[in-house]
Amino acid sequence: MVFRLPRIVNAKPSLKRTLSSSETTVVPKGHFAVYIGEAEKKRFVVPISFLKHPLFQNLLTQAEEEFGFNHPMGALTIPCDEEVFNDLISSLQSSREELM
Protein backbone atom coordinates (compact mmCIF):
# COMPACT_ATOMS: atom_id res chain seq x y z
CA MET A 1 0.00 0.00 0.00
CA VAL A 2 1.23 3.47 -0.84
CA PHE A 3 0.31 6.42 1.37
CA ARG A 4 -1.01 9.45 -0.41
CA LEU A 5 -0.80 12.79 1.34
CA PRO A 6 -2.16 15.99 -0.14
CA ARG A 7 0.38 17.95 -2.16
CA ILE A 8 1.89 20.63 0.02
CA VAL A 9 4.48 22.38 -2.13
CA ASN A 10 6.79 21.38 -4.95
CA ALA A 11 10.12 20.02 -3.78
CA LYS A 12 13.08 22.21 -4.60
CA PRO A 13 15.84 20.57 -6.71
CA SER A 14 18.48 21.71 -4.23
CA LEU A 15 16.53 20.12 -1.40
CA LYS A 16 16.50 16.77 -3.19
CA ARG A 17 20.26 17.00 -3.64
CA THR A 18 20.77 17.88 0.02
CA LEU A 19 18.50 15.20 1.43
CA SER A 20 19.27 12.40 -1.01
CA SER A 21 22.31 10.28 -0.47
CA SER A 22 23.89 7.12 -1.77
CA GLU A 23 23.74 3.80 0.00
CA THR A 24 27.34 4.07 1.20
CA THR A 25 27.20 7.58 2.66
CA VAL A 26 27.49 7.84 6.42
CA VAL A 27 24.55 9.55 8.08
CA PRO A 28 25.76 12.84 9.60
CA LYS A 29 25.22 13.66 13.25
CA GLY A 30 21.73 15.03 13.87
CA HIS A 31 20.21 13.19 10.89
CA PHE A 32 18.70 9.78 10.15
CA ALA A 33 18.23 7.63 7.06
CA VAL A 34 14.84 6.67 5.70
CA TYR A 35 13.90 4.53 2.70
CA ILE A 36 10.95 5.78 0.67
CA GLY A 37 8.89 3.86 -1.86
CA GLU A 38 7.08 0.60 -2.27
CA ALA A 39 8.83 -1.48 -4.93
CA GLU A 40 11.97 0.57 -5.60
CA LYS A 41 13.13 2.27 -2.41
CA LYS A 42 15.22 5.44 -2.42
CA ARG A 43 17.33 6.46 0.58
CA PHE A 44 17.02 9.94 2.08
CA VAL A 45 18.90 11.53 4.96
CA VAL A 46 16.77 13.98 6.94
CA PRO A 47 17.31 16.07 10.09
CA ILE A 48 16.18 14.50 13.36
CA SER A 49 14.25 17.71 14.12
CA PHE A 50 11.68 16.62 11.52
CA LEU A 51 10.56 13.86 13.90
CA LYS A 52 8.85 16.51 16.05
CA HIS A 53 6.72 17.88 13.21
CA PRO A 54 3.05 16.72 13.20
CA LEU A 55 3.02 16.02 9.43
CA PHE A 56 6.05 13.74 9.69
CA GLN A 57 4.62 12.07 12.81
CA ASN A 58 1.40 11.41 10.90
CA LEU A 59 3.36 9.75 8.10
CA LEU A 60 5.22 7.57 10.62
CA THR A 61 1.98 6.60 12.35
CA GLN A 62 0.43 5.51 9.05
CA ALA A 63 3.51 3.44 8.22
CA GLU A 64 3.48 1.84 11.69
CA GLU A 65 -0.23 0.97 11.50
CA GLU A 66 0.20 -0.64 8.11
CA PHE A 67 3.57 -2.37 8.49
CA GLY A 68 4.62 -2.31 12.15
CA PHE A 69 8.29 -1.95 13.00
CA ASN A 70 9.78 -4.51 10.61
CA HIS A 71 12.42 -2.59 8.61
CA PRO A 72 14.50 -5.14 6.66
CA MET A 73 16.58 -2.47 4.92
CA GLY A 74 18.26 -1.54 8.23
CA ALA A 75 16.70 1.91 8.34
CA LEU A 76 13.21 3.28 8.68
CA THR A 77 11.12 2.29 5.63
CA ILE A 78 8.06 4.32 4.62
CA PRO A 79 5.98 3.05 1.70
CA CYS A 80 4.87 6.38 0.27
CA ASP A 81 5.31 7.94 -3.14
CA GLU A 82 8.69 9.70 -3.53
CA GLU A 83 7.06 12.87 -4.87
CA VAL A 84 4.73 13.04 -1.85
CA PHE A 85 7.70 12.59 0.48
CA ASN A 86 9.67 15.31 -1.31
CA ASP A 87 6.70 17.67 -0.97
CA LEU A 88 6.43 16.91 2.75
CA ILE A 89 10.16 17.37 3.35
CA SER A 90 10.16 20.60 1.34
CA SER A 91 7.35 21.93 3.51
CA LEU A 92 9.18 20.92 6.68
CA GLN A 93 12.40 22.51 5.40
CA SER A 94 10.54 25.78 4.72
CA SER A 95 9.08 25.74 8.24
CA ARG A 96 12.51 25.11 9.68
CA GLU A 97 14.07 28.01 7.75
CA GLU A 98 11.34 30.39 8.94
CA LEU A 99 12.26 29.61 12.55
CA MET A 100 15.91 30.53 11.98
Summary of the structure (lengths in Angstrom):
residues: 100
radius of gyration: 12.8
end to end distance: 36.5
largest distance: 36.9
contacts: 254
relative contact order: 0.27
helix: 44%
strand: 18%
